[in-house]
Structures are given as structure tokens and as C-alpha cells.
Amino acid sequence: MKKIEPVVKKCSFDEDDDKKDLQYWLRRSTEERIEAMSHLREHHFMVMGLAEPPRIEKIVTKRP
């Protein structure tokens, strides 16, 4: 059996990385951003051991 060599890439995090992340997500469509958040939310609750994520409450406030 052939041994797989690990690949490691070291990098430093700085403010430029945060700006690049923000720029990346601002270039994505609203649908893509919502889909990504839904995926992360589902994954988070699966890791917590829930079969499905709880429903998001919809709160509507009537203004005068």
C-alpha cells in the first residue's frame, strides 16, 4: 500500500484576509450567501447531534 504524503501549507492571517473574505462574499449573489449560511447552520446542528435544525422563528412587528 502506498503511503500518502501529508501536504501542509502555512500562512499567516491578517486584516487583508478578512477583507478578501468580505469581498468574496459581497460578490456572491444573495441566494448563494443564504444557501451557504443554511448549509453551515445544518452542519452545526448535525454536529450537535440533532437530526434536523430547529425552525427559524418568523417575527413580524406591526408599526403604527
mmCIF file of the N, C-alpha and C atoms, coordinates in Angstrom:
data_MODEL
# 
_entry.id   MODEL 
# 
loop_
_atom_site.group_PDB 
_atom_site.id 
_atom_site.type_symbol 
_atom_site.label_atom_id 
_atom_site.label_alt_id 
_atom_site.label_comp_id 
_atom_site.label_asym_id 
_atom_site.label_entity_id 
_atom_site.label_seq_id 
_atom_site.pdbx_PDB_ins_code 
_atom_site.Cartn_x 
_atom_site.Cartn_y 
_atom_site.Cartn_z 
_atom_site.occupancy 
_atom_site.B_iso_or_equiv 
_atom_site.pdbx_formal_charge 
_atom_site.auth_seq_id 
_atom_site.auth_comp_id 
_atom_site.auth_asym_id 
_atom_site.auth_atom_id 
_atom_site.pdbx_PDB_model_num 
ATOM 1   N N  . MET A 1 1  ? 0.855   -1.189 0.000  1.00 0.00 ? 1  MET A N  1 
ATOM 2   C CA . MET A 1 1  ? 0.000   0.000  0.000  1.00 0.00 ? 1  MET A CA 1 
ATOM 3   C C  . MET A 1 1  ? 0.893   1.242  0.000  1.00 0.00 ? 1  MET A C  1 
ATOM 4   N N  . LYS A 1 2  ? 0.569   2.170  -0.854 1.00 0.00 ? 2  LYS A N  1 
ATOM 5   C CA . LYS A 1 2  ? 1.352   3.395  -0.997 1.00 0.00 ? 2  LYS A CA 1 
ATOM 6   C C  . LYS A 1 2  ? 0.989   4.378  0.111  1.00 0.00 ? 2  LYS A C  1 
ATOM 7   N N  . LYS A 1 3  ? 2.018   4.949  0.718  1.00 0.00 ? 3  LYS A N  1 
ATOM 8   C CA . LYS A 1 3  ? 1.803   5.925  1.794  1.00 0.00 ? 3  LYS A CA 1 
ATOM 9   C C  . LYS A 1 3  ? 1.514   7.296  1.193  1.00 0.00 ? 3  LYS A C  1 
ATOM 10  N N  . ILE A 1 4  ? 0.510   7.968  1.724  1.00 0.00 ? 4  ILE A N  1 
ATOM 11  C CA . ILE A 1 4  ? 0.144   9.308  1.258  1.00 0.00 ? 4  ILE A CA 1 
ATOM 12  C C  . ILE A 1 4  ? 0.943   10.326 2.054  1.00 0.00 ? 4  ILE A C  1 
ATOM 13  N N  . GLU A 1 5  ? 1.645   11.157 1.346  1.00 0.00 ? 5  GLU A N  1 
ATOM 14  C CA . GLU A 1 5  ? 2.422   12.210 1.986  1.00 0.00 ? 5  GLU A CA 1 
ATOM 15  C C  . GLU A 1 5  ? 1.509   13.377 2.371  1.00 0.00 ? 5  GLU A C  1 
ATOM 16  N N  . PRO A 1 6  ? 1.609   13.827 3.619  1.00 0.00 ? 6  PRO A N  1 
ATOM 17  C CA . PRO A 1 6  ? 0.778   14.968 4.008  1.00 0.00 ? 6  PRO A CA 1 
ATOM 18  C C  . PRO A 1 6  ? 1.263   16.255 3.333  1.00 0.00 ? 6  PRO A C  1 
ATOM 19  N N  . VAL A 1 7  ? 0.321   17.113 3.023  1.00 0.00 ? 7  VAL A N  1 
ATOM 20  C CA . VAL A 1 7  ? 0.640   18.412 2.431  1.00 0.00 ? 7  VAL A CA 1 
ATOM 21  C C  . VAL A 1 7  ? 0.263   19.480 3.439  1.00 0.00 ? 7  VAL A C  1 
ATOM 22  N N  . VAL A 1 8  ? 1.215   20.306 3.780  1.00 0.00 ? 8  VAL A N  1 
ATOM 23  C CA . VAL A 1 8  ? 0.982   21.356 4.767  1.00 0.00 ? 8  VAL A CA 1 
ATOM 24  C C  . VAL A 1 8  ? 1.332   22.693 4.139  1.00 0.00 ? 8  VAL A C  1 
ATOM 25  N N  . LYS A 1 9  ? 0.435   23.635 4.288  1.00 0.00 ? 9  LYS A N  1 
ATOM 26  C CA . LYS A 1 9  ? 0.689   24.985 3.794  1.00 0.00 ? 9  LYS A CA 1 
ATOM 27  C C  . LYS A 1 9  ? 0.512   25.929 4.967  1.00 0.00 ? 9  LYS A C  1 
ATOM 28  N N  . LYS A 1 10 ? 1.568   26.597 5.336  1.00 0.00 ? 10 LYS A N  1 
ATOM 29  C CA . LYS A 1 10 ? 1.498   27.537 6.452  1.00 0.00 ? 10 LYS A CA 1 
ATOM 30  C C  . LYS A 1 10 ? 1.226   28.931 5.905  1.00 0.00 ? 10 LYS A C  1 
ATOM 31  N N  . CYS A 1 11 ? 0.357   29.645 6.588  1.00 0.00 ? 11 CYS A N  1 
ATOM 32  C CA . CYS A 1 11 ? 0.077   31.017 6.193  1.00 0.00 ? 11 CYS A CA 1 
ATOM 33  C C  . CYS A 1 11 ? -0.296  31.808 7.436  1.00 0.00 ? 11 CYS A C  1 
ATOM 34  N N  . SER A 1 12 ? -0.125  33.082 7.348  1.00 0.00 ? 12 SER A N  1 
ATOM 35  C CA . SER A 1 12 ? -0.498  33.939 8.473  1.00 0.00 ? 12 SER A CA 1 
ATOM 36  C C  . SER A 1 12 ? -1.823  34.622 8.140  1.00 0.00 ? 12 SER A C  1 
ATOM 37  N N  . PHE A 1 13 ? -2.583  34.876 9.159  1.00 0.00 ? 13 PHE A N  1 
ATOM 38  C CA . PHE A 1 13 ? -3.850  35.559 8.987  1.00 0.00 ? 13 PHE A CA 1 
ATOM 39  C C  . PHE A 1 13 ? -3.667  37.019 9.386  1.00 0.00 ? 13 PHE A C  1 
ATOM 40  N N  . ASP A 1 14 ? -4.227  37.881 8.589  1.00 0.00 ? 14 ASP A N  1 
ATOM 41  C CA . ASP A 1 14 ? -4.162  39.299 8.914  1.00 0.00 ? 14 ASP A CA 1 
ATOM 42  C C  . ASP A 1 14 ? -5.435  39.976 8.427  1.00 0.00 ? 14 ASP A C  1 
ATOM 43  N N  . GLU A 1 15 ? -5.471  41.271 8.531  1.00 0.00 ? 15 GLU A N  1 
ATOM 44  C CA . GLU A 1 15 ? -6.664  42.023 8.136  1.00 0.00 ? 15 GLU A CA 1 
ATOM 45  C C  . GLU A 1 15 ? -6.959  41.870 6.640  1.00 0.00 ? 15 GLU A C  1 
ATOM 46  N N  . ASP A 1 16 ? -5.921  41.676 5.835  1.00 0.00 ? 16 ASP A N  1 
ATOM 47  C CA . ASP A 1 16 ? -6.135  41.508 4.399  1.00 0.00 ? 16 ASP A CA 1 
ATOM 48  C C  . ASP A 1 16 ? -6.977  40.276 4.113  1.00 0.00 ? 16 ASP A C  1 
ATOM 49  N N  . ASP A 1 17 ? -6.767  39.208 4.894  1.00 0.00 ? 17 ASP A N  1 
ATOM 50  C CA . ASP A 1 17 ? -7.571  38.000 4.714  1.00 0.00 ? 17 ASP A CA 1 
ATOM 51  C C  . ASP A 1 17 ? -9.036  38.279 5.004  1.00 0.00 ? 17 ASP A C  1 
ATOM 52  N N  . ASP A 1 18 ? -9.304  39.039 6.053  1.00 0.00 ? 18 ASP A N  1 
ATOM 53  C CA . ASP A 1 18 ? -10.684 39.391 6.386  1.00 0.00 ? 18 ASP A CA 1 
ATOM 54  C C  . ASP A 1 18 ? -11.311 40.212 5.255  1.00 0.00 ? 18 ASP A C  1 
ATOM 55  N N  . LYS A 1 19 ? -10.550 41.130 4.702  1.00 0.00 ? 19 LYS A N  1 
ATOM 56  C CA . LYS A 1 19 ? -11.051 41.960 3.598  1.00 0.00 ? 19 LYS A CA 1 
ATOM 57  C C  . LYS A 1 19 ? -11.325 41.108 2.368  1.00 0.00 ? 19 LYS A C  1 
ATOM 58  N N  . LYS A 1 20 ? -10.422 40.153 2.098  1.00 0.00 ? 20 LYS A N  1 
ATOM 59  C CA . LYS A 1 20 ? -10.618 39.272 0.946  1.00 0.00 ? 20 LYS A CA 1 
ATOM 60  C C  . LYS A 1 20 ? -11.860 38.412 1.138  1.00 0.00 ? 20 LYS A C  1 
ATOM 61  N N  . ASP A 1 21 ? -12.074 37.911 2.365  1.00 0.00 ? 21 ASP A N  1 
ATOM 62  C CA . ASP A 1 21 ? -13.281 37.125 2.652  1.00 0.00 ? 21 ASP A CA 1 
ATOM 63  C C  . ASP A 1 21 ? -14.528 37.965 2.422  1.00 0.00 ? 21 ASP A C  1 
ATOM 64  N N  . LEU A 1 22 ? -14.511 39.184 2.937  1.00 0.00 ? 22 LEU A N  1 
ATOM 65  C CA . LEU A 1 22 ? -15.660 40.068 2.782  1.00 0.00 ? 22 LEU A CA 1 
ATOM 66  C C  . LEU A 1 22 ? -15.909 40.364 1.304  1.00 0.00 ? 22 LEU A C  1 
ATOM 67  N N  . GLN A 1 23 ? -14.860 40.674 0.575  1.00 0.00 ? 23 GLN A N  1 
ATOM 68  C CA . GLN A 1 23 ? -15.014 40.963 -0.857 1.00 0.00 ? 23 GLN A CA 1 
ATOM 69  C C  . GLN A 1 23 ? -15.568 39.755 -1.603 1.00 0.00 ? 23 GLN A C  1 
ATOM 70  N N  . TYR A 1 24 ? -15.081 38.561 -1.234 1.00 0.00 ? 24 TYR A N  1 
ATOM 71  C CA . TYR A 1 24 ? -15.578 37.345 -1.878 1.00 0.00 ? 24 TYR A CA 1 
ATOM 72  C C  . TYR A 1 24 ? -17.078 37.206 -1.662 1.00 0.00 ? 24 TYR A C  1 
ATOM 73  N N  . TRP A 1 25 ? -17.526 37.317 -0.416 1.00 0.00 ? 25 TRP A N  1 
ATOM 74  C CA . TRP A 1 25 ? -18.949 37.110 -0.118 1.00 0.00 ? 25 TRP A CA 1 
ATOM 75  C C  . TRP A 1 25 ? -19.826 38.224 -0.659 1.00 0.00 ? 25 TRP A C  1 
ATOM 76  N N  . LEU A 1 26 ? -19.302 39.436 -0.762 1.00 0.00 ? 26 LEU A N  1 
ATOM 77  C CA . LEU A 1 26 ? -20.091 40.523 -1.337 1.00 0.00 ? 26 LEU A CA 1 
ATOM 78  C C  . LEU A 1 26 ? -20.269 40.353 -2.847 1.00 0.00 ? 26 LEU A C  1 
ATOM 79  N N  . ARG A 1 27 ? -19.365 39.600 -3.490 1.00 0.00 ? 27 ARG A N  1 
ATOM 80  C CA . ARG A 1 27 ? -19.503 39.326 -4.921 1.00 0.00 ? 27 ARG A CA 1 
ATOM 81  C C  . ARG A 1 27 ? -20.503 38.198 -5.193 1.00 0.00 ? 27 ARG A C  1 
ATOM 82  N N  . ARG A 1 28 ? -20.825 37.428 -4.180 1.00 0.00 ? 28 ARG A N  1 
ATOM 83  C CA . ARG A 1 28 ? -21.787 36.321 -4.341 1.00 0.00 ? 28 ARG A CA 1 
ATOM 84  C C  . ARG A 1 28 ? -23.204 36.880 -4.336 1.00 0.00 ? 28 ARG A C  1 
ATOM 85  N N  . SER A 1 29 ? -24.094 36.183 -4.990 1.00 0.00 ? 29 SER A N  1 
ATOM 86  C CA . SER A 1 29 ? -25.492 36.613 -5.015 1.00 0.00 ? 29 SER A CA 1 
ATOM 87  C C  . SER A 1 29 ? -26.128 36.364 -3.644 1.00 0.00 ? 29 SER A C  1 
ATOM 88  N N  . THR A 1 30 ? -27.252 37.022 -3.413 1.00 0.00 ? 30 THR A N  1 
ATOM 89  C CA . THR A 1 30 ? -27.978 36.834 -2.162 1.00 0.00 ? 30 THR A CA 1 
ATOM 90  C C  . THR A 1 30 ? -28.349 35.370 -1.974 1.00 0.00 ? 30 THR A C  1 
ATOM 91  N N  . GLU A 1 31 ? -28.770 34.720 -3.048 1.00 0.00 ? 31 GLU A N  1 
ATOM 92  C CA . GLU A 1 31 ? -29.153 33.310 -2.965 1.00 0.00 ? 31 GLU A CA 1 
ATOM 93  C C  . GLU A 1 31 ? -27.974 32.438 -2.556 1.00 0.00 ? 31 GLU A C  1 
ATOM 94  N N  . GLU A 1 32 ? -26.790 32.717 -3.112 1.00 0.00 ? 32 GLU A N  1 
ATOM 95  C CA . GLU A 1 32 ? -25.597 31.938 -2.765 1.00 0.00 ? 32 GLU A CA 1 
ATOM 96  C C  . GLU A 1 32 ? -25.223 32.125 -1.298 1.00 0.00 ? 32 GLU A C  1 
ATOM 97  N N  . ARG A 1 33 ? -25.335 33.356 -0.803 1.00 0.00 ? 33 ARG A N  1 
ATOM 98  C CA . ARG A 1 33 ? -24.997 33.616 0.601  1.00 0.00 ? 33 ARG A CA 1 
ATOM 99  C C  . ARG A 1 33 ? -25.976 32.921 1.536  1.00 0.00 ? 33 ARG A C  1 
ATOM 100 N N  . ILE A 1 34 ? -27.259 32.976 1.202  1.00 0.00 ? 34 ILE A N  1 
ATOM 101 C CA . ILE A 1 34 ? -28.267 32.316 2.040  1.00 0.00 ? 34 ILE A CA 1 
ATOM 102 C C  . ILE A 1 34 ? -28.059 30.800 2.010  1.00 0.00 ? 34 ILE A C  1 
ATOM 103 N N  . GLU A 1 35 ? -27.761 30.255 0.838  1.00 0.00 ? 35 GLU A N  1 
ATOM 104 C CA . GLU A 1 35 ? -27.520 28.816 0.721  1.00 0.00 ? 35 GLU A CA 1 
ATOM 105 C C  . GLU A 1 35 ? -26.307 28.393 1.557  1.00 0.00 ? 35 GLU A C  1 
ATOM 106 N N  . ALA A 1 36 ? -25.242 29.193 1.528  1.00 0.00 ? 36 ALA A N  1 
ATOM 107 C CA . ALA A 1 36 ? -24.043 28.882 2.312  1.00 0.00 ? 36 ALA A CA 1 
ATOM 108 C C  . ALA A 1 36 ? -24.357 28.914 3.806  1.00 0.00 ? 36 ALA A C  1 
ATOM 109 N N  . MET A 1 37 ? -25.115 29.910 4.248  1.00 0.00 ? 37 MET A N  1 
ATOM 110 C CA . MET A 1 37 ? -25.474 30.000 5.666  1.00 0.00 ? 37 MET A CA 1 
ATOM 111 C C  . MET A 1 37 ? -26.380 28.844 6.072  1.00 0.00 ? 37 MET A C  1 
ATOM 112 N N  . SER A 1 38 ? -27.288 28.455 5.214  1.00 0.00 ? 38 SER A N  1 
ATOM 113 C CA . SER A 1 38 ? -28.167 27.322 5.514  1.00 0.00 ? 38 SER A CA 1 
ATOM 114 C C  . SER A 1 38 ? -27.353 26.044 5.663  1.00 0.00 ? 38 SER A C  1 
ATOM 115 N N  . HIS A 1 39 ? -26.385 25.872 4.777  1.00 0.00 ? 39 HIS A N  1 
ATOM 116 C CA . HIS A 1 39 ? -25.520 24.695 4.856  1.00 0.00 ? 39 HIS A CA 1 
ATOM 117 C C  . HIS A 1 39 ? -24.733 24.681 6.171  1.00 0.00 ? 39 HIS A C  1 
ATOM 118 N N  . LEU A 1 40 ? -24.142 25.813 6.523  1.00 0.00 ? 40 LEU A N  1 
ATOM 119 C CA . LEU A 1 40 ? -23.378 25.900 7.767  1.00 0.00 ? 40 LEU A CA 1 
ATOM 120 C C  . LEU A 1 40 ? -24.267 25.653 8.981  1.00 0.00 ? 40 LEU A C  1 
ATOM 121 N N  . ARG A 1 41 ? -25.470 26.183 8.947  1.00 0.00 ? 41 ARG A N  1 
ATOM 122 C CA . ARG A 1 41 ? -26.419 26.010 10.051 1.00 0.00 ? 41 ARG A CA 1 
ATOM 123 C C  . ARG A 1 41 ? -26.796 24.537 10.209 1.00 0.00 ? 41 ARG A C  1 
ATOM 124 N N  . GLU A 1 42 ? -27.111 23.874 9.089  1.00 0.00 ? 42 GLU A N  1 
ATOM 125 C CA . GLU A 1 42 ? -27.461 22.460 9.135  1.00 0.00 ? 42 GLU A CA 1 
ATOM 126 C C  . GLU A 1 42 ? -26.297 21.629 9.664  1.00 0.00 ? 42 GLU A C  1 
ATOM 127 N N  . HIS A 1 43 ? -25.097 21.924 9.173  1.00 0.00 ? 43 HIS A N  1 
ATOM 128 C CA . HIS A 1 43 ? -23.919 21.185 9.622  1.00 0.00 ? 43 HIS A CA 1 
ATOM 129 C C  . HIS A 1 43 ? -23.692 21.381 11.119 1.00 0.00 ? 43 HIS A C  1 
ATOM 130 N N  . HIS A 1 44 ? -23.851 22.602 11.589 1.00 0.00 ? 44 HIS A N  1 
ATOM 131 C CA . HIS A 1 44 ? -23.666 22.910 13.007 1.00 0.00 ? 44 HIS A CA 1 
ATOM 132 C C  . HIS A 1 44 ? -24.612 22.067 13.871 1.00 0.00 ? 44 HIS A C  1 
ATOM 133 N N  . PHE A 1 45 ? -25.878 22.002 13.495 1.00 0.00 ? 45 PHE A N  1 
ATOM 134 C CA . PHE A 1 45 ? -26.839 21.259 14.305 1.00 0.00 ? 45 PHE A CA 1 
ATOM 135 C C  . PHE A 1 45 ? -26.626 19.752 14.196 1.00 0.00 ? 45 PHE A C  1 
ATOM 136 N N  . MET A 1 46 ? -26.143 19.260 13.046 1.00 0.00 ? 46 MET A N  1 
ATOM 137 C CA . MET A 1 46 ? -25.830 17.834 12.927 1.00 0.00 ? 46 MET A CA 1 
ATOM 138 C C  . MET A 1 46 ? -24.674 17.470 13.867 1.00 0.00 ? 46 MET A C  1 
ATOM 139 N N  . VAL A 1 47 ? -23.664 18.349 13.931 1.00 0.00 ? 47 VAL A N  1 
ATOM 140 C CA . VAL A 1 47 ? -22.531 18.112 14.821 1.00 0.00 ? 47 VAL A CA 1 
ATOM 141 C C  . VAL A 1 47 ? -23.015 18.094 16.279 1.00 0.00 ? 47 VAL A C  1 
ATOM 142 N N  . MET A 1 48 ? -24.029 18.894 16.584 1.00 0.00 ? 48 MET A N  1 
ATOM 143 C CA . MET A 1 48 ? -24.590 18.922 17.940 1.00 0.00 ? 48 MET A CA 1 
ATOM 144 C C  . MET A 1 48 ? -25.453 17.692 18.229 1.00 0.00 ? 48 MET A C  1 
ATOM 145 N N  . GLY A 1 49 ? -25.707 16.860 17.213 1.00 0.00 ? 49 GLY A N  1 
ATOM 146 C CA . GLY A 1 49 ? -26.456 15.637 17.422 1.00 0.00 ? 49 GLY A CA 1 
ATOM 147 C C  . GLY A 1 49 ? -27.933 15.729 17.121 1.00 0.00 ? 49 GLY A C  1 
ATOM 148 N N  . LEU A 1 50 ? -28.382 16.806 16.516 1.00 0.00 ? 50 LEU A N  1 
ATOM 149 C CA . LEU A 1 50 ? -29.789 16.942 16.163 1.00 0.00 ? 50 LEU A CA 1 
ATOM 150 C C  . LEU A 1 50 ? -30.032 16.373 14.769 1.00 0.00 ? 50 LEU A C  1 
ATOM 151 N N  . ALA A 1 51 ? -31.129 15.679 14.583 1.00 0.00 ? 51 ALA A N  1 
ATOM 152 C CA . ALA A 1 51 ? -31.448 15.091 13.283 1.00 0.00 ? 51 ALA A CA 1 
ATOM 153 C C  . ALA A 1 51 ? -31.718 16.166 12.240 1.00 0.00 ? 51 ALA A C  1 
ATOM 154 N N  . GLU A 1 52 ? -32.334 17.242 12.664 1.00 0.00 ? 52 GLU A N  1 
ATOM 155 C CA . GLU A 1 52 ? -32.596 18.355 11.756 1.00 0.00 ? 52 GLU A CA 1 
ATOM 156 C C  . GLU A 1 52 ? -32.544 19.649 12.547 1.00 0.00 ? 52 GLU A C  1 
ATOM 157 N N  . PRO A 1 53 ? -32.168 20.746 11.891 1.00 0.00 ? 53 PRO A N  1 
ATOM 158 C CA . PRO A 1 53 ? -32.067 22.019 12.604 1.00 0.00 ? 53 PRO A CA 1 
ATOM 159 C C  . PRO A 1 53 ? -33.445 22.517 13.046 1.00 0.00 ? 53 PRO A C  1 
ATOM 160 N N  . PRO A 1 54 ? -33.498 23.211 14.165 1.00 0.00 ? 54 PRO A N  1 
ATOM 161 C CA . PRO A 1 54 ? -34.784 23.784 14.582 1.00 0.00 ? 54 PRO A CA 1 
ATOM 162 C C  . PRO A 1 54 ? -35.236 24.848 13.589 1.00 0.00 ? 54 PRO A C  1 
ATOM 163 N N  . ARG A 1 55 ? -36.518 25.048 13.535 1.00 0.00 ? 55 ARG A N  1 
ATOM 164 C CA . ARG A 1 55 ? -37.067 26.050 12.623 1.00 0.00 ? 55 ARG A CA 1 
ATOM 165 C C  . ARG A 1 55 ? -36.686 27.451 13.091 1.00 0.00 ? 55 ARG A C  1 
ATOM 166 N N  . ILE A 1 56 ? -36.512 28.330 12.133 1.00 0.00 ? 56 ILE A N  1 
ATOM 167 C CA . ILE A 1 56 ? -36.231 29.733 12.446 1.00 0.00 ? 56 ILE A CA 1 
ATOM 168 C C  . ILE A 1 56 ? -37.565 30.412 12.708 1.00 0.00 ? 56 ILE A C  1 
ATOM 169 N N  . GLU A 1 57 ? -37.644 31.111 13.824 1.00 0.00 ? 57 GLU A N  1 
ATOM 170 C CA . GLU A 1 57 ? -38.890 31.802 14.149 1.00 0.00 ? 57 GLU A CA 1 
ATOM 171 C C  . GLU A 1 57 ? -39.034 33.046 13.279 1.00 0.00 ? 57 GLU A C  1 
ATOM 172 N N  . LYS A 1 58 ? -40.231 33.250 12.796 1.00 0.00 ? 58 LYS A N  1 
ATOM 173 C CA . LYS A 1 58 ? -40.505 34.426 11.995 1.00 0.00 ? 58 LYS A CA 1 
ATOM 174 C C  . LYS A 1 58 ? -41.245 35.409 12.899 1.00 0.00 ? 58 LYS A C  1 
ATOM 175 N N  . ILE A 1 59 ? -40.626 36.548 13.128 1.00 0.00 ? 59 ILE A N  1 
ATOM 176 C CA . ILE A 1 59 ? -41.223 37.559 13.992 1.00 0.00 ? 59 ILE A CA 1 
ATOM 177 C C  . ILE A 1 59 ? -41.613 38.755 13.138 1.00 0.00 ? 59 ILE A C  1 
ATOM 178 N N  . VAL A 1 60 ? -42.864 39.128 13.235 1.00 0.00 ? 60 VAL A N  1 
ATOM 179 C CA . VAL A 1 60 ? -43.376 40.258 12.472 1.00 0.00 ? 60 VAL A CA 1 
ATOM 180 C C  . VAL A 1 60 ? -43.860 41.298 13.474 1.00 0.00 ? 60 VAL A C  1 
ATOM 181 N N  . THR A 1 61 ? -43.398 42.511 13.303 1.00 0.00 ? 61 THR A N  1 
ATOM 182 C CA . THR A 1 61 ? -43.815 43.610 14.169 1.00 0.00 ? 61 THR A CA 1 
ATOM 183 C C  . THR A 1 61 ? -44.596 44.624 13.334 1.00 0.00 ? 61 THR A C  1 
ATOM 184 N N  . LYS A 1 62 ? -45.795 44.926 13.779 1.00 0.00 ? 62 LYS A N  1 
ATOM 185 C CA . LYS A 1 62 ? -46.614 45.919 13.069 1.00 0.00 ? 62 LYS A CA 1 
ATOM 186 C C  . LYS A 1 62 ? -46.278 47.287 13.619 1.00 0.00 ? 62 LYS A C  1 
ATOM 187 N N  . ARG A 1 63 ? -45.909 48.175 12.733 1.00 0.00 ? 63 ARG A N  1 
ATOM 188 C CA . ARG A 1 63 ? -45.576 49.548 13.151 1.00 0.00 ? 63 ARG A CA 1 
ATOM 189 C C  . ARG A 1 63 ? -46.799 50.425 12.980 1.00 0.00 ? 63 ARG A C  1 
ATOM 190 N N  . PRO A 1 64 ? -46.922 51.380 13.887 1.00 0.00 ? 64 PRO A N  1 
ATOM 191 C CA . PRO A 1 64 ? -48.102 52.279 13.786 1.00 0.00 ? 64 PRO A CA 1 
ATOM 192 C C  . PRO A 1 64 ? -48.030 53.205 12.588 1.00 0.00 ? 64 PRO A C  1 
# 
